[in-house]
Amino acid sequence: MKKGSAMRQGSQPLDRSILAAFKQAHDVGRLDVAEHLLCALECLCGDDAVEESAAGEAYRVICCGCEKPENQHECRKGRKQ
């Protein structure tokens, strides 16, 4: 089977679906579930360009609730680096 051939038209990529489930689990306080979903994102995204990946977005939710890429963080403005 070709990569992506099982995806239906209009469906989200797997990492984005897991990210949505992660955010929901995090929002409702199911941190045990969120942790497992974060592990799944880490497996899918690997080590390459974590900041731009769904895993990077999940880390930003955990750290500061900010979902913007690293260079667009409003929560970083005014902070000493």
C-alpha positions as CSV (number, residue, x, y, z in Angstrom):
1,M,0.0,0.0,0.0
2,K,1.4,3.4,-0.9
3,K,2.0,5.9,1.8
4,G,-1.1,8.0,2.3
5,S,-3.2,5.9,0.1
6,A,-5.4,4.9,3.0
7,M,-6.2,8.6,3.8
8,R,-9.5,9.7,2.6
9,Q,-9.8,13.0,0.8
10,G,-10.3,15.8,3.3
11,S,-9.1,13.9,6.3
12,Q,-6.4,15.3,8.6
13,P,-2.9,14.0,8.7
14,L,-2.4,11.6,11.6
15,D,-0.2,14.0,13.5
16,R,-2.8,16.7,13.4
17,S,-5.6,14.3,14.5
18,I,-3.4,13.2,17.5
19,L,-2.6,16.8,18.3
20,A,-6.3,17.7,18.4
21,A,-6.9,14.7,20.8
22,F,-3.9,15.8,22.9
23,K,-5.3,19.4,23.2
24,Q,-8.7,18.1,24.2
25,A,-7.2,15.7,26.8
26,H,-5.0,18.6,28.1
27,D,-7.9,21.0,28.3
28,V,-10.1,18.6,30.3
29,G,-7.3,17.7,32.7
30,R,-6.7,14.2,31.5
31,L,-2.9,14.6,31.6
32,D,-2.4,10.8,31.7
33,V,-4.0,10.5,28.3
34,A,-2.3,13.7,27.0
35,E,1.1,12.2,28.0
36,H,0.4,9.1,25.9
37,L,-0.7,11.2,22.9
38,L,2.5,13.3,23.3
39,C,4.5,10.1,23.1
40,A,2.7,9.2,19.9
41,L,3.5,12.6,18.4
42,E,7.1,12.2,19.4
43,C,7.2,8.9,17.5
44,L,5.5,10.3,14.4
45,C,7.5,13.6,14.3
46,G,10.9,12.3,15.2
47,D,13.8,14.7,16.1
48,D,13.7,16.7,12.9
49,A,12.4,20.3,13.2
50,V,10.5,19.6,16.4
51,E,9.6,23.3,16.7
52,E,7.6,23.3,13.5
53,S,6.0,19.9,14.1
54,A,2.7,18.8,15.8
55,A,4.9,17.7,18.7
56,G,6.4,21.2,19.0
57,E,2.9,22.6,19.1
58,A,2.0,20.2,21.9
59,Y,5.1,21.2,23.9
60,R,4.0,24.9,23.5
61,V,0.6,24.0,24.9
62,I,2.2,22.4,27.9
63,C,4.7,25.2,28.5
64,C,2.7,28.3,28.1
65,G,-0.6,27.6,26.4
66,C,0.8,29.2,23.3
67,E,0.3,27.4,20.0
68,K,2.3,29.7,17.8
69,P,5.7,28.8,16.3
70,E,8.8,29.6,18.4
71,N,9.6,32.8,16.5
72,Q,6.1,34.2,16.9
73,H,5.6,33.6,20.6
74,E,3.9,36.6,22.2
75,C,4.7,35.0,25.6
76,R,8.4,35.5,24.9
77,K,8.1,39.2,24.1
78,G,9.9,41.2,26.7
79,R,11.6,38.3,28.3
80,K,15.4,38.1,28.6
81,Q,16.8,35.3,26.5
